Amino acid sequence: MALILHQLYIHTIGSKVIGSISGAEWECVIIADKVYEIDHSSPFSNADRGKFLGIVSGGNIEFRVYTVKSDVEGRYIYCLWDWEGSFYRLVD
């Protein structure tokens, strides 16, 4: 039971803020000086959501950030807000 509560805490209010999200439609994520832009045509689906990384904050809104399982190059992240999620691609 304690393990379940700990995991719940980590994925909600106890999550570490790792970056920021900005733009009129939340299209830009910055994590550790890396810039990601929303990619509506990514080759991934929601089933590719991987490991939880932390939270990005944009004022009074927070998105949960995940790795992308099928992304072998590590160029994508998946951001989830409530039930709505989007893929973001690393900007070169």
Residue pairs with C-beta under 8 A, 6 or more apart in sequence:
10 52
11 52
11 64
15 52
15 54
15 55
15 64
16 54
16 55
17 54
17 55
17 56
17 57
17 62
18 31
18 32
18 53
18 54
18 55
18 56
18 65
19 29
19 30
19 31
19 32
19 54
19 56
19 57
19 65
20 29
20 30
20 56
20 57
20 58
21 28
21 29
21 30
21 56
21 57
21 58
21 61
21 63
21 79
22 28
22 30
22 58
25 38
26 38
26 58
26 61
26 63
26 79
26 81
26 86
27 37
27 38
28 35
28 36
28 37
28 38
29 35
29 36
29 37
29 56
29 63
29 65
29 77
29 79
29 88
30 36
30 56
31 53
31 56
31 65
31 77
34 90
35 90
35 91
36 76
36 77
36 88
36 89
36 90
36 91
37 88
37 89
37 91
38 86
38 87
38 88
38 89
39 76
39 86
39 87
39 88
39 89
40 86
42 76
42 87
42 89
43 70
44 68
44 70
44 71
44 76
44 78
44 87
46 78
46 85
48 68
48 69
48 70
48 71
48 78
49 66
49 68
49 69
49 78
49 80
49 85
50 66
50 67
50 68
50 69
50 78
51 66
51 67
52 64
52 65
52 66
53 65
53 66
53 67
53 77
54 64
54 65
55 62
55 63
55 64
55 65
56 62
56 63
56 65
56 79
57 63
61 81
62 81
63 79
63 80
63 81
64 79
64 80
64 81
65 77
65 78
65 79
65 80
66 77
66 78
66 79
66 80
67 74
67 77
67 78
68 76
68 77
68 78
68 87
74 90
75 89
75 90
76 87
76 88
76 89
76 90
77 87
77 88
78 85
78 86
78 87
78 88
79 85
79 86
79 87
79 88
